[in-house]
Amino acid sequence: MKNIFILTILGLSIFSCKPKQTASSTTSNTTKTVEKAVPKDIELTVDEPRDSTTLLDVNISEMHNMTETGDSYSILSAKIIGNQLWLSLSYGGGCKEHQFEMFFNNAYLEEVNESAKVTSAINLTLKHNGNNDMCRSIVRQNVRFNLEEIQERGSNEIEIKLSGWEEGIIYTY
């Protein structure tokens, strides 16, 4: 008798469980989908990168240590559009706001290429401040920098050597 009582209680508890609910709700054969508007200036996961960014200035400081890059990051792509350097970055985090700064030590280098053409080159250093974000999501973010302040008078082209990016980037203005 005791065993029948236990089996009855066990059977009722198994069959009374509800199935998992899905993300969309169905009401009379129509599915409602809720879409959230994503603010443009928050960190998102790799699957949802930032669409746009604020235009940041390049910090020009002759005293800056050009090897200091701050917290870790990876540059996924780098390109120049008009007078702006666009970077697609990835880094670990996701819980706090991250800041990026670009530094230039105001040193213009002259280089001679294979065709004996003299070109100017500069070094730019990107510094990342993750604000001690201990979260482990992989965040992808686009940042852009105004390059107008680094234009060299008497020239219309500079090769940019960017920390964390293998290739030189030609900036024509």
Secondary structure per residue as TSV (DSSP state, phi and psi in degrees):
chain	resnum	aa	ss	phi	psi
A	1	M	-	360.0	-41.8
A	2	K	H	-63.5	-39.8
A	3	N	H	-66.2	-37.5
A	4	I	H	-65.9	-39.7
A	5	F	H	-63.3	-44.2
A	6	I	H	-65.8	-42.5
A	7	L	H	-64.6	-36.9
A	8	T	H	-65.3	-45.9
A	9	I	H	-62.7	-43.4
A	10	L	H	-63.9	-43.2
A	11	G	H	-64.1	-41.7
A	12	L	H	-64.7	-39.5
A	13	S	H	-68.7	-33.4
A	14	I	H	-71.6	-44.8
A	15	F	H	-80.1	-11.4
A	16	S	T	-91.5	-4.2
A	17	C	-	-70.6	140.1
A	18	K	-	-87.1	147.3
A	19	P	-	-71.2	160.7
A	20	K	-	-62.6	142.1
A	21	Q	-	-88.1	146.5
A	22	T	-	-90.6	168.1
A	23	A	S	-69.3	-30.2
A	24	S	S	-102.4	146.5
A	25	S	E	-103.5	143.5
A	26	T	E	-111.7	125.7
A	27	T	E	-129.7	118.3
A	28	S	T	44.0	57.4
A	29	N	T	65.0	17.5
A	30	T	E	-121.0	140.9
A	31	T	E	-103.6	130.2
A	32	K	E	-97.8	128.5
A	33	T	-	-113.7	128.3
A	34	V	-	-102.6	119.6
A	35	E	-	-108.7	132.2
A	36	K	-	-97.3	137.1
A	37	A	-	-75.6	128.7
A	38	V	-	-96.5	119.1
A	39	P	-	-59.3	146.2
A	40	K	T	-77.5	-15.8
A	41	D	T	-118.2	48.1
A	42	I	S	-127.5	153.0
A	43	E	-	-72.3	138.9
A	44	L	-	-129.8	169.6
A	45	T	B	-74.8	173.2
A	46	V	T	-55.5	-34.1
A	47	D	T	-72.4	-14.4
A	48	E	S	-134.6	75.0
A	49	P	-	-71.4	159.8
A	50	R	-	-62.3	140.5
A	51	D	S	-82.6	-42.6
A	52	S	-	-143.1	165.6
A	53	T	-	-138.7	167.5
A	54	T	-	-77.2	143.0
A	55	L	E	-75.8	119.7
A	56	L	E	-102.7	150.0
A	57	D	E	-87.0	155.2
A	58	V	E	-85.9	127.1
A	59	N	E	-81.3	119.6
A	60	I	E	-101.4	115.6
A	61	S	-	-148.4	115.4
A	62	E	T	-66.4	-19.8
A	63	M	T	-94.1	-1.3
A	64	H	-	-73.2	139.2
A	65	N	-	-77.5	105.8
A	66	M	T	-74.3	0.1
A	67	T	T	-98.6	-9.3
A	68	E	-	-82.7	110.8
A	69	T	-	-109.4	-2.5
A	70	G	B	74.7	-143.3
A	71	D	S	-70.2	159.5
A	72	S	-	-70.0	150.1
A	73	Y	-	-162.5	165.2
A	74	S	E	-127.8	139.4
A	75	I	E	-92.6	117.6
A	76	L	E	-85.6	-36.2
A	77	S	E	-155.5	154.2
A	78	A	E	-142.5	127.9
A	79	K	E	-151.8	158.0
A	80	I	E	-109.5	128.7
A	81	I	E	-124.6	112.9
A	82	G	T	64.5	-124.4
A	83	N	T	-104.3	26.1
A	84	Q	E	-124.0	137.4
A	85	L	E	-95.7	116.9
A	86	W	E	-101.2	127.9
A	87	L	E	-123.5	136.3
A	88	S	E	-105.6	119.7
A	89	L	E	-119.0	156.8
A	90	S	E	-135.3	148.3
A	91	Y	E	-160.7	164.7
A	92	G	E	-86.8	143.9
A	93	G	E	152.9	-135.7
A	94	G	S	119.4	-10.1
A	95	C	S	-105.8	-22.1
A	96	K	S	-127.6	162.3
A	97	E	-	-76.5	137.3
A	98	H	-	-109.5	146.0
A	99	Q	E	-119.3	145.6
A	100	F	E	-125.5	139.2
A	101	E	E	-131.0	145.4
A	102	M	E	-111.9	133.3
A	103	F	E	-120.2	143.5
A	104	F	E	-135.7	128.7
A	105	N	-	-89.7	13.6
A	106	N	S	65.1	25.2
A	107	A	-	-106.5	117.1
A	108	Y	-	-99.8	128.9
A	109	L	E	-106.6	141.5
A	110	E	E	-103.0	131.7
A	111	E	E	-126.9	148.2
A	112	V	E	-109.5	122.8
A	113	N	-	-90.1	-173.3
A	114	E	T	-60.9	-31.4
A	115	S	T	-90.8	19.1
A	116	A	S	63.4	22.1
A	117	K	-	-88.8	131.6
A	118	V	E	-87.0	125.4
A	119	T	E	-126.0	154.7
A	120	S	E	-91.7	146.8
A	121	A	E	-137.9	149.7
A	122	I	E	-135.7	158.4
A	123	N	E	-105.9	131.5
A	124	L	E	-119.3	140.5
A	125	T	E	-120.2	125.7
A	126	L	E	-94.0	129.0
A	127	K	E	-116.5	133.2
A	128	H	E	-112.6	128.9
A	129	N	E	-115.4	107.8
A	130	G	-	-87.6	0.9
A	131	N	T	52.7	40.2
A	132	N	T	54.7	37.7
A	133	D	-	-71.6	113.2
A	134	M	-	-94.0	0.4
A	135	C	-	-70.5	159.6
A	136	R	-	-116.4	15.9
A	137	S	E	-70.2	151.8
A	138	I	E	-92.8	118.0
A	139	V	E	-105.4	137.6
A	140	R	E	-114.9	132.7
A	141	Q	E	-141.6	140.6
A	142	N	E	-99.0	133.6
A	143	V	E	-128.8	154.1
A	144	R	E	-140.2	147.0
A	145	F	E	-127.9	140.5
A	146	N	E	-79.3	122.3
A	147	L	-	-98.0	-0.8
A	148	E	G	-58.7	-33.7
A	149	E	G	-72.7	-15.8
A	150	I	G	-97.6	0.7
A	151	Q	-	-63.8	134.1
A	152	E	-	-92.7	130.5
A	153	R	T	-66.2	140.4
A	154	G	T	85.0	3.0
A	155	S	-	-135.6	158.6
A	156	N	S	-125.9	11.6
A	157	E	E	-152.5	137.0
A	158	I	E	-135.9	139.6
A	159	E	E	-91.8	125.4
A	160	I	E	-98.2	125.4
A	161	K	E	-105.9	110.0
A	162	L	E	-102.8	130.4
A	163	S	T	-59.1	133.6
A	164	G	T	84.8	4.5
A	165	W	-	-132.6	123.7
A	166	E	S	-66.4	-44.8
A	167	E	S	-85.3	147.7
A	168	G	-	-73.9	147.9
A	169	I	E	-114.7	123.3
A	170	I	E	-87.2	123.3
A	171	Y	E	-109.4	110.3
A	172	T	E	-105.5	130.6
A	173	Y	-	-136.1	360.0
